[in-house]
Amino acid sequence: MEKPKKLKPETDSLAPVVYSAQHLRAVDNGRMSLPPDWRQEGWPTDFTLLPWPLEAPLYLLALPPQRWETMRRNISPESLSDEQGMMLQRLVYSSAVQRTLDGYGRLPLPEDAMKKFDLSEEVLLVGMEDKFEIWPPGKLNEAISHLDPLTIKNYVAARKL
């Protein structure tokens, strides 16, 4: 019987990568470990981290290679004379950093983001399907508390969920 072929990380996969749930993780020497269920064989080990949202950052957005590639394509201006497109591209690329999990599944955090978002002791990881967020503990609840229930209800209804 033929041996199953080894999957190439980032391209083939046994199951789709889905980051879900919330995970409180300790930060140790500027690194935090991803939950074991986010480190399955064949799943991404390289991530692009950027402060998000761009206009008033509250947390780090972690994009695996496929999601980062989608973002790169979407922000690339059609023309070099498209000043708004160039500004968006400049803003994204100047704040994006590439990080790779170490052999223990730990992700190094950017030093400036650790200071800006106070990520020195703990972080809250929030799974968002094909990406995840890295929040300062307590800040997610604060951000969610400002949501308008009617706005959410209307959005859900419009999306026919």
C-alpha positions as CSV (number, residue, x, y, z in Angstrom):
1,M,0.0,0.0,0.0
2,E,1.3,3.5,-0.9
3,K,2.3,5.8,1.9
4,P,0.2,9.0,2.1
5,K,2.0,11.9,0.7
6,K,3.2,14.5,3.1
7,L,1.3,17.8,2.7
8,K,3.1,21.0,1.9
9,P,2.3,23.6,4.6
10,E,0.5,26.7,3.4
11,T,-0.8,25.1,0.2
12,D,-2.5,21.8,0.7
13,S,-4.3,20.8,3.8
14,L,-6.3,18.1,5.4
15,A,-8.9,20.5,6.5
16,P,-9.4,24.2,6.1
17,V,-7.6,26.4,8.6
18,V,-10.2,27.9,10.9
19,Y,-9.1,30.0,13.9
20,S,-12.0,30.1,16.4
21,A,-12.8,30.9,20.1
22,Q,-10.9,33.1,22.5
23,H,-7.7,32.0,24.2
24,L,-5.9,33.9,27.1
25,R,-2.2,33.3,26.7
26,A,0.8,34.3,28.7
27,V,3.6,36.4,27.1
28,D,7.1,35.1,27.9
29,N,10.1,37.0,26.6
30,G,8.1,38.7,24.0
31,R,6.5,35.5,22.7
32,M,3.2,33.9,23.2
33,S,2.1,30.4,22.2
34,L,-0.7,29.6,19.9
35,P,-3.3,27.2,21.2
36,P,-2.5,23.6,20.2
37,D,-5.6,23.4,18.0
38,W,-4.3,26.3,15.9
39,R,-1.0,24.5,15.3
40,Q,-2.1,21.4,13.3
41,E,0.2,19.8,10.8
42,G,0.1,21.7,7.5
43,W,-1.3,24.9,9.1
44,P,0.5,28.1,8.7
45,T,3.6,28.9,10.8
46,D,4.3,32.3,9.2
47,F,2.1,35.4,10.0
48,T,2.0,39.0,9.1
49,L,1.1,41.2,12.1
50,L,-0.3,44.7,11.8
51,P,-2.0,47.1,14.2
52,W,-5.7,47.2,13.4
53,P,-7.9,49.0,12.6
54,L,-5.6,51.2,10.6
55,E,-7.3,54.5,11.5
56,A,-7.2,53.9,15.3
57,P,-5.4,50.6,16.2
58,L,-6.7,48.7,19.2
59,Y,-5.1,45.3,18.7
60,L,-2.8,43.3,16.4
61,L,-4.3,41.5,13.4
62,A,-2.5,38.2,12.5
63,L,-2.7,37.1,8.9
64,P,-1.5,33.8,7.6
65,P,0.1,33.8,4.2
66,Q,-3.0,33.2,2.1
67,R,-5.0,36.0,3.9
68,W,-2.0,38.4,3.7
69,E,-1.8,37.7,0.0
70,T,-5.5,38.6,-0.4
71,M,-5.0,41.8,1.5
72,R,-1.9,42.7,-0.6
73,R,-3.8,42.2,-3.8
74,N,-6.8,44.2,-2.6
75,I,-4.7,47.2,-1.5
76,S,-2.5,47.4,-4.6
77,P,-3.4,50.6,-6.5
78,E,-4.1,50.3,-10.2
79,S,-1.9,53.2,-10.9
80,L,1.1,54.9,-9.2
81,S,-0.7,58.2,-9.5
82,D,-3.6,56.9,-7.3
83,E,-2.5,58.8,-4.2
84,Q,-5.2,57.4,-1.9
85,G,-4.2,53.8,-3.0
86,M,-0.6,54.6,-2.5
87,M,-1.3,56.1,1.0
88,L,-3.2,53.0,2.0
89,Q,-0.4,50.7,0.7
90,R,2.2,52.8,2.5
91,L,0.2,52.7,5.8
92,V,-0.2,48.9,5.7
93,Y,3.3,48.0,4.6
94,S,5.0,50.4,7.0
95,S,3.3,48.9,10.0
96,A,3.3,45.2,8.9
97,V,5.8,42.8,10.4
98,Q,6.5,39.2,9.5
99,R,6.8,36.6,12.3
100,T,7.3,32.8,12.3
101,L,6.4,30.4,15.0
102,D,9.3,28.8,16.8
103,G,9.7,25.1,17.3
104,Y,7.5,25.3,20.4
105,G,4.6,27.1,18.6
106,R,5.4,30.5,20.1
107,L,4.9,33.6,18.0
108,P,7.3,36.5,18.7
109,L,5.4,39.8,19.1
110,P,6.6,43.1,17.7
111,E,8.3,45.1,20.5
112,D,6.6,48.4,19.6
113,A,3.2,46.8,19.5
114,M,3.8,45.2,22.9
115,K,4.4,48.6,24.3
116,K,1.6,50.4,22.4
117,F,-1.1,47.8,23.3
118,D,0.4,46.7,26.7
119,L,0.9,43.1,25.7
120,S,3.8,42.4,28.1
121,E,2.2,39.8,30.4
122,E,-0.9,38.4,28.7
123,V,-2.8,38.5,25.4
124,L,-6.3,37.5,24.4
125,L,-6.3,35.6,21.0
126,V,-9.6,35.9,19.1
127,G,-10.1,33.5,16.3
128,M,-11.6,35.0,13.2
129,E,-11.9,32.1,10.8
130,D,-8.9,32.7,8.4
131,K,-7.1,35.1,10.7
132,F,-6.9,36.0,14.3
133,E,-6.6,39.0,16.6
134,I,-4.2,39.6,19.4
135,W,-5.9,41.9,22.1
136,P,-4.8,43.3,25.4
137,P,-6.8,41.4,28.0
138,G,-10.0,43.3,28.9
139,K,-9.9,45.6,25.8
140,L,-12.1,43.3,23.7
141,N,-14.9,43.4,26.2
142,E,-14.5,47.2,26.4
143,A,-14.7,47.5,22.6
144,I,-17.7,45.1,22.4
145,S,-19.6,47.0,25.1
146,H,-19.8,50.0,22.7
147,L,-21.6,48.1,20.0
148,D,-25.2,49.1,19.3
149,P,-27.5,46.0,19.4
150,L,-29.8,47.4,16.8
151,T,-26.9,48.0,14.4
152,I,-25.8,44.3,14.9
153,K,-29.3,43.1,14.4
154,N,-29.7,45.0,11.2
155,Y,-26.4,43.8,9.9
156,V,-27.2,40.2,10.7
157,A,-30.6,40.5,9.0
158,A,-29.1,42.1,5.9
159,R,-26.5,39.3,5.6
160,K,-29.4,36.7,6.0
161,L,-27.6,34.7,8.7
